[in-house]
Amino acid sequence: MITLGEIMTLARDAEAKKAGIGAADIELARKAGMLAADVAALKRFTAGGFCIVVRCPKPDSYAWQGLLPAKIGAVVKKTGDSGVVSIHKVQRDGTGAPLFRDGEPLVKGSLYVSDYDLMGVWQGAAHGWRRIRISAQEGAKRGSYGAEAAGLLRQLNSTLVTRIQHGCQDDWLSPDNRGVKNDDDTFAGFISGEAEFLATVEACRNFYSSRGLGSFPYHPKTGAFTGA
């Protein structure tokens, strides 16, 4: 029997084909758990002389991208293999007391789909790639970004359906940076209008090296953030 997720996946395929998105972009989107329209948008954006590396959501997120809002920073609960997280909150009155109906508390539920995690962003320069740091000052988790970073994020998000929710993982100079998980994380590299699915942490490390993006700031064995 076909599952709801499989039905929604086929619907995303059909939407992408109707929009004129090519088979290669749809295939990458399925692997990466991204909306195919966003894969195409990132290719167009980077064709203007940029490189963007994204840590991908779970593949099953593909079925729900564009339908559910992207998970925001305030939602700390992790998405499961479905790529979707459910948040339930008890409804309360003006005094903070819980509301009930027929003896049961009133609960409001919200669904979110995994967002895209930026790893790093670079712009083409005279001698290779110039890294654009996208984070709050001094790598803080929260706070205002510099003018260049903020402008680039606004420009990028204007092209995406599932928008970027926060700064780059590579630029978060904090002991709370979770690093990369060698047995779990997958990535996608978008560079000068081309896209490549990177199925392992090692593949992502090699992408940095082969494309001249600088050091991959995660320990090769543990995946811990090194702050390089």
TAHUQUI-V532374 format. One record per pair of residues at least 24 apart in sequence whose ideal C-beta (glycine too) atoms are under 7 Angstrom apart, sorted by the first residue. I is the first residue (numbers start at 1). GAP is how many residues later the second one is. Records with the same first field share a line. If there is no record, write none. Layout:
I = GAP / GAP
This chain:
5 = 55 / 58 / 77
8 = 55 / 56
9 = 53 / 54
12 = 24 / 50 / 51
28 = 160 / 167 / 169
29 = 33
30 = 29 / 32
31 = 28 / 166
32 = 24 / 154 / 156 / 165
33 = 24 / 25 / 26 / 27 / 28 / 29 / 50 / 81
34 = 28 / 31 / 82
35 = 30 / 31 / 126 / 127
37 = 124
38 = 122 / 123 / 124
39 = 156
41 = 118 / 119
42 = 148 / 153
43 = 147 / 150 / 151 / 152
45 = 111 / 114
46 = 144 / 145 / 146 / 147
47 = 145 / 146
49 = 74 / 75
50 = 71 / 72 / 73
51 = 71 / 78 / 139 / 140 / 160 / 162
52 = 66 / 69 / 138
53 = 66 / 67 / 134 / 136 / 151 / 154
54 = 62 / 63 / 64 / 65 / 133 / 134
55 = 62 / 64 / 114 / 130 / 132
56 = 130 / 131 / 132
57 = 26 / 57 / 59
58 = 25 / 56
61 = 52 / 53
64 = 49
65 = 48 / 97
66 = 95 / 96
68 = 43 / 44 / 45
69 = 43
70 = 42 / 43 / 45 / 92 / 93 / 95
71 = 41 / 42 / 43 / 44
72 = 93
73 = 92 / 93
75 = 37
79 = 35
83 = 30 / 31
84 = 27 / 28 / 29
85 = 27
86 = 25
115 = 47 / 50
116 = 46 / 48
117 = 52
118 = 46 / 49 / 50 / 51
119 = 49 / 50 / 51 / 68
120 = 48 / 50 / 93
121 = 31 / 47
122 = 91
128 = 84
129 = 83 / 84
131 = 83
133 = 38
134 = 33 / 34 / 37
135 = 32 / 33 / 36 / 37
136 = 31
138 = 35
139 = 32 / 33 / 34 / 35
141 = 31 / 33 / 35
170 = 47
173 = 54
177 = 48
179 = 39 / 44 / 45 / 46
180 = 38 / 43
181 = 42
182 = 41
